[in-house]
Amino acid sequence: MTENEIKHSIVVVRGIPVIMARELASFFETTVSAVNQYRKRNAEKFTEDYAFQLSSDEWKKLKSQNVISNKGRGGSRHLPWAYTDMALQ
């Protein structure tokens, strides 16, 4: 990902600039499952200052604003996770 693509991947949720797990996975050339698994295995590092799961209302709002594109036909059975810039440091 280029710097420009990263900037365009940032959305604001709860007043905080975040990058969604799908974009973070793309940045690191891995899968969303791998990103989420890393978060689970390192839960002590990923407090709410670093990562949080969106509520269904937050997810619906992002999708309705066309902030999140619909890639593919599938979909997650779980609400997505958002990662703050602190998680990238």
DOBA-210547 format. One record per residue (C-alpha): x, y, z; residue number from 1. Coordinates in nm, 4 decimals, padded with zeros to 6 digits. Layout:
BEGIN
(node (X, Y, Z), NUM)
...
// end
This chain:
BEGIN
(node (00.0000, 00.0000, 00.0000), 1)
(node (00.1148, 00.3479, -00.0741), 2)
(node (00.1042, 00.6294, 00.1780), 3)
(node (-00.1888, 00.7779, -00.0137), 4)
(node (-00.3814, 00.4482, 00.0024), 5)
(node (-00.3177, 00.4283, 00.3762), 6)
(node (-00.4474, 00.7833, 00.4256), 7)
(node (-00.7631, 00.6943, 00.2321), 8)
(node (-00.8100, 00.3806, 00.4440), 9)
(node (-00.8421, 00.5819, 00.7631), 10)
(node (-01.1963, 00.6391, 00.8871), 11)
(node (-01.3209, 00.8098, 01.2013), 12)
(node (-01.5148, 00.5983, 01.4502), 13)
(node (-01.6029, 00.7226, 01.8000), 14)
(node (-01.4138, 01.0392, 01.7125), 15)
(node (-01.0925, 00.8398, 01.6661), 16)
(node (-00.9042, 00.7898, 01.3375), 17)
(node (-00.8829, 00.4140, 01.2769), 18)
(node (-00.7986, 00.1641, 01.0077), 19)
(node (-01.0237, -00.1353, 00.9710), 20)
(node (-00.8856, -00.4876, 01.0066), 21)
(node (-00.9388, -00.5598, 00.6358), 22)
(node (-00.7239, -00.2641, 00.5303), 23)
(node (-00.4639, -00.3447, 00.7944), 24)
(node (-00.4438, -00.7014, 00.6622), 25)
(node (-00.3964, -00.5662, 00.3113), 26)
(node (-00.1210, -00.3338, 00.4338), 27)
(node (00.0663, -00.6282, 00.5883), 28)
(node (-00.0208, -00.8619, 00.2985), 29)
(node (-00.1988, -01.1100, 00.5208), 30)
(node (-00.5561, -01.2103, 00.6011), 31)
(node (-00.8084, -01.0499, 00.8317), 32)
(node (-00.8126, -01.3775, 01.0230), 33)
(node (-00.4374, -01.3509, 01.0820), 34)
(node (-00.4694, -00.9905, 01.2039), 35)
(node (-00.7507, -01.0851, 01.4407), 36)
(node (-00.5667, -01.3935, 01.5616), 37)
(node (-00.2601, -01.1817, 01.6413), 38)
(node (-00.4828, -00.9423, 01.8380), 39)
(node (-00.6371, -01.2298, 02.0341), 40)
(node (-00.3003, -01.3868, 02.1134), 41)
(node (-00.1625, -01.0510, 02.2278), 42)
(node (-00.4712, -00.9184, 02.4059), 43)
(node (-00.2643, -00.7430, 02.6726), 44)
(node (-00.1168, -00.5188, 02.4004), 45)
(node (-00.4491, -00.4408, 02.2344), 46)
(node (-00.6472, -00.2485, 02.4929), 47)
(node (-00.9297, -00.0214, 02.3724), 48)
(node (-00.6655, 00.2474, 02.3139), 49)
(node (-00.5310, 00.0283, 02.0341), 50)
(node (-00.8226, -00.1751, 01.8991), 51)
(node (-01.1963, -00.2116, 01.9432), 52)
(node (-01.4792, -00.4001, 01.7822), 53)
(node (-01.7407, -00.1915, 01.6073), 54)
(node (-02.0992, -00.2014, 01.7228), 55)
(node (-02.3593, -00.3020, 01.4673), 56)
(node (-02.4793, 00.0590, 01.4445), 57)
(node (-02.1242, 00.1828, 01.3776), 58)
(node (-02.0756, -00.0852, 01.1116), 59)
(node (-02.4075, -00.0062, 00.9430), 60)
(node (-02.3231, 00.3643, 00.9423), 61)
(node (-01.9830, 00.3095, 00.7775), 62)
(node (-02.1359, 00.0850, 00.5135), 63)
(node (-02.4230, 00.3248, 00.4460), 64)
(node (-02.1797, 00.6139, 00.3970), 65)
(node (-01.9956, 00.4074, 00.1356), 66)
(node (-01.6826, 00.4398, 00.3470), 67)
(node (-01.6471, 00.0638, 00.3369), 68)
(node (-01.6605, -00.1036, -00.0019), 69)
(node (-01.8238, -00.4391, -00.0561), 70)
(node (-01.5391, -00.6580, -00.1747), 71)
(node (-01.6473, -01.0025, -00.2875), 72)
(node (-01.9780, -01.1676, -00.2121), 73)
(node (-01.9036, -01.3120, 00.1289), 74)
(node (-01.8998, -01.1368, 00.4546), 75)
(node (-01.7835, -01.1767, 00.8055), 76)
(node (-02.0099, -01.3342, 01.0610), 77)
(node (-01.8587, -01.1031, 01.3218), 78)
(node (-01.8454, -00.7294, 01.3590), 79)
(node (-01.5147, -00.5899, 01.2319), 80)
(node (-01.2326, -00.4594, 01.4448), 81)
(node (-01.0863, -00.1113, 01.4155), 82)
(node (-00.7226, -00.0353, 01.4970), 83)
(node (-00.6001, 00.3054, 01.6073), 84)
(node (-00.2775, 00.4630, 01.4903), 85)
(node (-00.1272, 00.3619, 01.8257), 86)
(node (-00.1518, -00.0019, 01.7165), 87)
(node (00.0667, 00.0724, 01.4145), 88)
(node (00.3535, 00.2156, 01.6179), 89)
// end
